[in-house]
Structures are given as C-alpha cells and as structure tokens.
Amino acid sequence: MGLFNRKGGDGSPSPPSTQYEDKNLPGYNVTSHGIEDGVDPTTRLHRGLKARQVTMIAIGGAIGTGLVIGTGSALANAGPGSIFISYSVVGFIVWIVMCCLGEMAAWLPLESGFTGYAQRFCDPALGFALGYTYWFKYIIVTPNQLTAAALVIQYWVPREKVNPGVFIAVFLVVIIAINYLGIKFFGEFEFWLSSIKVLTICGLILLSLILMLGGGPDHDRKGFRYWKSPGAFKERYITGDAGRFLALWSTFVTATFAYLGTELVGVTVGEAQNPRKVIPKAIKLTFWRILIFYVLSVLLIGTLVPYDDKLLSFATKQTAGASASPFVVAIIEAGIPVLPSIINACILIFVFSASNSDLYIATRTLYGLAKEGNSFAIFAHTDRRGVPVYSLAISAVISLIAFLNVGSESTKVFGYFVNLVTIFGLLVWISILVTHIYFLRARKAQGITNDQMAYVAPLGVYGTYFALGFCILIAVFKNFDVFIYSKTRDPGFQVFDWRNFITAYLGIPLYLGMILGYKLIKKEPGKTPYTADLFSGKDIIDREEEEYLAKKALEGRKNGWYRFISWLF
C-alpha cells in the first residue's frame, strides 16, 4: 500500500512505478525538452476551453426544448403536482450522476471522457458498450435536432412555401463549420448561445412569477388556484389513486428526456484548461441550475396553466415551436402580444445550439472510442487545431438522415428515434454510476484518500447506489403504457403497441449484447480494485496543470470585478 501513498509535489499520490505504464508502448514520445509524453500529438485534443466556456456549456447542456416544450405534454397528462415531483426527483438523480462523473474527471481528466473511465476502472467491455451507446444516442439526436430547427421556422415560413430540407441543409453546413474551426471557436460560439439560453429561461421564470402574482395585463392573481381546481394530480389510464400514480410515473420519462445531455461536461474534460479546478466548479453549480431552471420553472408553469386548459391541449399536439410551449399558453392567456414570436426565436436558438453541441459530442465520443482501441485508429487522428476531423466527417455524414423528415409521413420514424434516445441516455447514466462504484473500490484498495482528491461526490457510494437503482427502475418501466389498454385511448391504437415497445427497449439488449460480445471475442478480464488503472497519464495532467498555473501567476492578480466574473463563470 505504501507505494500508492507516496505523494507528489501537488499532494497527490505518485503513480506506481511501471505497473501501469510501459514506456515502450506506441505513442510515447520524447519531446524537445526531453520529457516523456504519453500522447501522440497527431491524436491529441487541444485544451482550448476556458473556465467560463466550460461552465456555460454545462449550463447550456441542461437547458433545451425538453424544458420549454416538453413540460407541456407532461402537465396536460399528469397535472402540476406530478411534474413538480418528477422533475425534482430526476433532477436529484442527475445531480448525483454529475457528482460521480465530476469526482472521476477531477482526478484524471481523460480525453476519452467517461468511456475511458469505464475502460480503465471497471471493465473494457463496459467502456466499449458505453462508448457506442453514447455515440448511437448522438448520431440519432443530432439529425433530430436539425429537423426540430426546421419545424420551428415553420412558425413563420410554412412548409408549402419553403421545403424544410432547405433549412436542414443550412443548419447542417453551419454546425459542421463551427465544429471544424476548432475548440476555441466552438467554445466561444457555444458560450454565447448558452448565455442566450440562460437569459431566456431567467426571463421566462421572472415573467411567470409576475403573472402568477397578478402583474400581467389581466391582473389575475392566480397563486396556486389550479392546484385546487382542477387539481394537482390528474388521473390517467385508470381512475382513482392508481390512475394518479400512473400519470405521475409517466412524467418521469418526460423529465428524464429533458435532463439528457447534462453529462456534456464529462465530454469536455479533455479540452478544458485547468480541468481539476474548472470541472468541480461546473459540477457544484449543477445543483443550483437544476433547482432554478428546472424545478422552479415547472412549479411556476403549473400555477399559470391548468392541466385541462384547451390551449394547452392544442399546444401538446404541435410538433415544435412557440405554439407547442406551455409558457406561450400562459402568455397568450395573460393577453401579452408579440412575445410568442420572440420566444419562438429563442427556441430556434435552443435547438440550433443543441444540434451544434450534439455533433460535438458525437465526434468526441467516436474519437474517444478510437483512442481506447475500440474503433478504427483513423478516427483518433486530429488536425493542427486538435479537431478529430475523420470522426467529425463520419458523424456529419450520418446526420444527413435528417433529410428523411422532409416528407411529412416520416415524422413517426423520428418519434421512435426519440424513444430510442431516452433509453440510450439512461444506459449512459447507469454506466457512469457503475464505473463510479468501481472507482471508489479502487481508490480504497490503492490508498487514495479524500484529502488527495480535487473533488469528492458529497453522497459517496450510498448516493451512487440510490441513483443507480432509480435509473434501472426508470429504464425497465419507462414505457409501461405499451402494456396498458383502456377505453380512453384513441381508437387507432392497437391493444399492444409493438413499435413503441421495440424502440423503447431495443437499447437494453443492444447494450448487453455489446458487453457480452466484447467479452466473448476479446476475452479481456474485468478490473479488480488493485488492477484498475488510476494513474497512467496522470503525470502529464499534473505537468499541464503546473504550467497553466505558472502562466496565470505571471499574468498577475486581476481586479475585484474580474475575479467576481471568473468566480461566477
């Protein structure tokens, strides 16, 4: 044990001799300074993301159409009390997942992200399955977001005048260009898009609070009136308390979809400057973002619009755009003109930003798979800007399936794709939590104490087990409605909706099949607490951190206002 307890200059344990590092392996080079570097420069990402960019991207990853639009269908189906409970509980689960990810990322900020953690701390088979599950999710969701952007524009320009394919093509070219221009350009661009998202949500929260207290043109002080009549909980499928419970459980799926993408910060660790300080700060702020942007938003919208509102019923039948948002329903009923068009423009920014970051994640995930030896080596190649160009190219080509939705008959296909994305997202969260459990076991076995960590998950292993159990529960029962048939359903529904059943659960056998297939073909054993690789590459990260801090020290002490802005972001 003493071998692992030796500390380096920064107070962290030194890596154990050569048990995990072989200097003769390909990829180890000697730089001009005579320092051994474990990374081939032609396969290396650049740490070009600044602290404020990582923080804002983390915020932006947690704000999307799932909040602005998705809450409408959940409110109409289950009532305000149900969505408040489900968004709060799932938000708590997401916070635990982010804390687990933050602990691992702050210890060892790998370029391959959390797929690399699964590979090194738990089992190579899990890293393989997690990587491809995450990549599948984002090569599906990227074209879906492009389609949503085209649909949002139809609020102003009907498809009869301009084919949606035109807008899909324009958006696709733009996001490819942004991703190709390098991480510094991407980070700055996404920073400002995320800033607009934050301002929009803050504006909607403030407006909702004003309308709730009677400050709108109608001067109607609503308070919690709609929680009493028609009520906080709606019955669904069956009557009574069982019907209200089923309605509540159905909103957990909506809430889960709304939070998907929050783990984006785990993908940025390989390109963040001073990641051991930046990542924990971004993770710590996640709790407040979830509490304010999600929980407070759904609480307020539940006070403004009753679940049986006719306008809300119309909104939930819309595909995208302002007409589909419950916030717009509240604005229209309060008698405020013009705002719906402004909100639609903001929603367009939401989906454009989402498609941009989704392509980024798809690219970096495939790059991470190649870096870990789980995909073709060419996908790990980077250009002089540190962009994995071949991974970007293949992910962009797959995004062309967005053009399938040019025809009006193809919208059902993308509905099934969204269903598939949700199960992929849950499997990613489950994998992160399992990896964290193995990481904690390895930490204990290798003598790494909490005081040597840059960040520690507040709830420890107990929080991880709780979140893991709840994620598994949602994954198994997320589409329970395919087994339910009642007379209240539309006549067009079959007794057993096999299409939704397949897309809802296809990800589980695919995920398990990849793990089993990898084990059978590669025959690689899983990691034990003593063989988990917690140190390879850590010396490189330590050196980069020292160089960054030394550079900042030379720049001198900033004024108080600058330090406040730096703390905020």
Buried (B, 14 or more C-beta within 10 A) or exposed (E): EEEBEEEEEEEBBBBBEEEBBEEEEEEBEEEEEEEEBBBBEEBBBBBBBBBBBBBBBBBBBBBBBBBBBBBBBBBBBBBBBBBBBBBBBBBBBBBBBBBBBBBBBBBBBBBBBBBBBBBBBBBBBBBBBBBBBBBBBBBBBBBBBBBBBBBBBBBEEEBEEBEBBEBBBBBBEBBBEBBBBBBBBBBBBBBBBBBBBBEBBEBBBEBBBEBBEEBBEEEBEBEEEBBEEBBBBBBBBBEEEEBBBBBBBBBBBBBBBBBBBBBBBBBBBBBBBBBBBBBBBBBBBBBEBBBBBBBBBBBBBBBBBBBBBEBBEEBBEBBBBBBBBBBBBBBBBBEBEEBBEEBBBBBBBBBBBBBBBBBBBBBBBBBBBBBBEBBEEBBBBBEEBBBBBBBBBBBBEBBEBBBBBBEEEBEEEBBBBBBBBBBBBBBBBBBBBBBBBBBBBBBEBBBBEEEBBBBBBEBBBEBBBBBBEBBBEBBEEBBBBBEBBEEEBEEEEEEEBEBBBEBBBBBBEBBEEBBEEBBEEEEEEEBEBEBBBBBBBBBBBBEBBEEBEEEEEEEEEEEEEEEEEBEEB
